[in-house]
Amino acid sequence: MKTLIFTFYKLFLIPHIFLYKMSKNREDIDKDIERWKVAKNLQGKKVSLLLNFLVHSPDFRTIFYFRTRGIFAHILNFYCRREKYFRIDINTKLGGGILTGHPYSTILNARSIGENFYVNHLVTVGEVEGKRPLIGNNVSVYTGAIIIGDITVGDNAIIGAGSVVVKDVPENCVVVGNPARIVKRNGKKV
């Protein structure tokens, strides 16, 4: 019965395919779909996977509406709601391949976030005195972390749960704590 309901619901999501096909950010949406496909261990064509993620993942919907923003996306949001506790600031430049792990109460407000970003719940990426972080590619941010101010987080960095990052993080580093400190650099303990 549940499968029948989800199949019927996908019919209502068909306008999202039009939005996807017409999006200027289609390449980034494709990267998102591919990353989610691998993470969820699913197979299928992009359009089928898109509908699947839209049905089952309000956080994916939030990312999708961010990438396809406009009046049509706002109208579709009335019956296919985004995750209301996951916010992406409209001025944030967001690379493709973002993956979320239950992003409840997560705020992304950065100058730029690179490709293949992973974010968990209760994360704040925000500004201090109007200055926002710059986050590189392949960065993972875990539960409860805070990254604020005019700082740079380098490629392949891992921000541990509960970390408070107020200074630059070099690439290939793992940081933890409050204030965050480097515990690994290039795979070796510091």
C-alpha positions in Angstrom: 0.0 0.0 0.0 2.8 2.4 0.9 4.5 1.8 -2.5 1.2 2.6 -4.3 0.9 5.9 -2.4 4.5 6.9 -3.2 4.0 6.0 -6.8 0.8 8.1 -7.0 2.7 10.9 -5.2 5.4 10.9 -7.9 2.8 11.8 -10.5 2.2 15.1 -8.6 6.0 15.7 -8.8 6.2 15.6 -12.6 6.4 19.4 -12.8 9.7 19.1 -10.9 11.1 17.3 -14.0 10.4 20.4 -16.1 12.0 22.6 -13.4 15.1 20.3 -13.4 15.3 20.2 -17.3 15.1 24.0 -17.5 17.5 24.8 -14.6 20.7 26.7 -15.2 22.1 24.7 -12.3 21.3 21.3 -13.9 24.9 20.2 -13.8 25.1 20.7 -10.0 21.7 19.0 -9.5 23.1 16.0 -11.5 26.1 15.9 -9.1 23.7 16.0 -6.2 21.7 13.1 -7.6 24.8 11.1 -8.3 26.2 11.6 -4.7 22.9 10.7 -3.1 22.6 7.7 -5.4 25.9 6.4 -4.2 25.2 7.2 -0.6 21.8 5.4 -0.7 23.1 2.6 -2.8 20.4 3.0 -5.4 20.3 2.4 -9.2 18.3 4.1 -11.9 18.1 6.9 -14.3 18.5 10.5 -13.2 14.9 11.5 -13.5 13.7 8.4 -11.7 16.2 9.0 -8.9 15.3 12.7 -8.8 11.6 11.8 -8.2 12.6 9.2 -5.6 14.7 11.7 -3.6 12.0 14.4 -3.9 9.4 11.9 -2.5 11.6 10.6 0.4 14.0 13.4 1.4 12.8 16.9 2.4 16.4 17.9 2.8 17.0 17.0 -0.9 14.0 19.0 -1.8 15.5 22.0 0.0 18.7 21.7 -2.0 16.7 21.2 -5.2 14.6 24.3 -4.6 17.7 26.3 -3.7 19.2 25.4 -7.1 16.0 26.0 -9.1 14.8 29.0 -7.2 12.2 31.2 -8.8 8.4 31.6 -8.8 7.8 28.1 -10.2 9.9 26.5 -7.5 7.9 28.5 -4.9 4.6 27.3 -6.3 5.8 23.6 -6.2 6.9 24.1 -2.6 3.3 24.5 -1.6 2.5 20.8 -2.1 6.0 19.3 -2.0 7.5 21.0 1.0 11.2 21.6 1.7 12.7 20.8 5.1 11.7 23.9 7.1 14.6 23.6 9.6 17.3 23.4 7.0 18.3 26.8 5.6 20.6 27.7 2.7 21.2 31.5 2.4 20.3 32.7 -1.1 23.7 34.4 -1.4 25.7 31.2 -0.8 27.5 29.8 -3.8 27.0 26.0 -3.4 29.0 23.5 -5.4 27.5 20.3 -6.7 27.4 16.9 -4.9 26.1 18.1 -1.5 25.0 15.3 0.8 23.2 15.7 4.1 22.8 13.5 7.0 19.6 14.6 8.7 20.3 18.4 8.5 17.7 19.4 11.2 18.4 22.9 12.4 21.3 23.4 10.0 22.1 26.8 8.5 24.4 27.3 5.6 25.4 31.0 5.1 28.8 31.0 3.4 30.5 33.0 0.7 31.1 29.7 -1.1 30.9 26.0 -0.4 32.8 23.7 -2.7 31.8 20.4 -4.3 31.0 17.2 -2.5 30.2 18.9 0.8 28.7 16.8 3.6 26.8 18.3 6.4 25.0 16.9 9.4 22.4 18.3 11.8 22.6 21.2 14.2 25.4 22.8 12.1 25.8 26.6 11.7 27.9 28.1 8.9 27.4 31.8 9.4 28.6 35.4 9.4 30.2 37.6 11.9 30.0 41.4 11.2 28.9 40.6 7.6 31.8 38.3 6.8 31.2 34.7 5.9 33.3 31.6 5.6 34.8 30.1 2.4 34.6 26.3 2.4 36.6 24.2 -0.1 35.9 20.9 -1.9 35.2 17.5 -0.2 34.6 19.1 3.2 32.6 17.2 5.9 31.0 19.0 8.8 29.6 16.9 11.6 26.8 17.4 14.2 26.7 20.6 16.1 29.7 22.2 14.5 29.9 26.0 14.1 31.9 27.7 11.4 31.7 31.5 11.5 33.4 34.6 10.3 35.8 35.6 7.6 37.7 32.2 7.5 38.7 29.6 5.0 38.2 25.9 5.4 40.6 24.1 3.0 39.8 21.1 0.7 39.3 17.7 2.2 38.9 19.1 5.8 36.8 17.3 8.4 35.1 19.4 11.1 34.4 17.2 14.1 31.1 17.2 16.0 30.7 20.1 18.3 33.7 22.0 16.9 33.7 25.8 16.9 35.8 27.0 14.0 36.7 30.7 14.1 40.2 30.4 12.4 41.3 29.1 9.0 41.5 25.3 8.6 44.3 24.1 6.2 43.4 21.5 3.6 43.6 17.8 4.5 43.1 18.4 8.2 40.8 17.1 10.9 39.7 19.7 13.5 37.9 19.1 16.8 37.0 21.1 19.9 36.0 24.5 21.1 37.9 26.4 19.9 38.7 24.0 17.1 42.3 22.6 16.9 44.0 20.4 14.4 44.3 16.8 15.5 45.3 15.3 12.1 47.1 16.7 9.1 47.5 14.7 5.9 46.3 11.6 7.7 48.9 11.8 10.5 48.2 12.7 14.1 49.4 16.1 15.2 
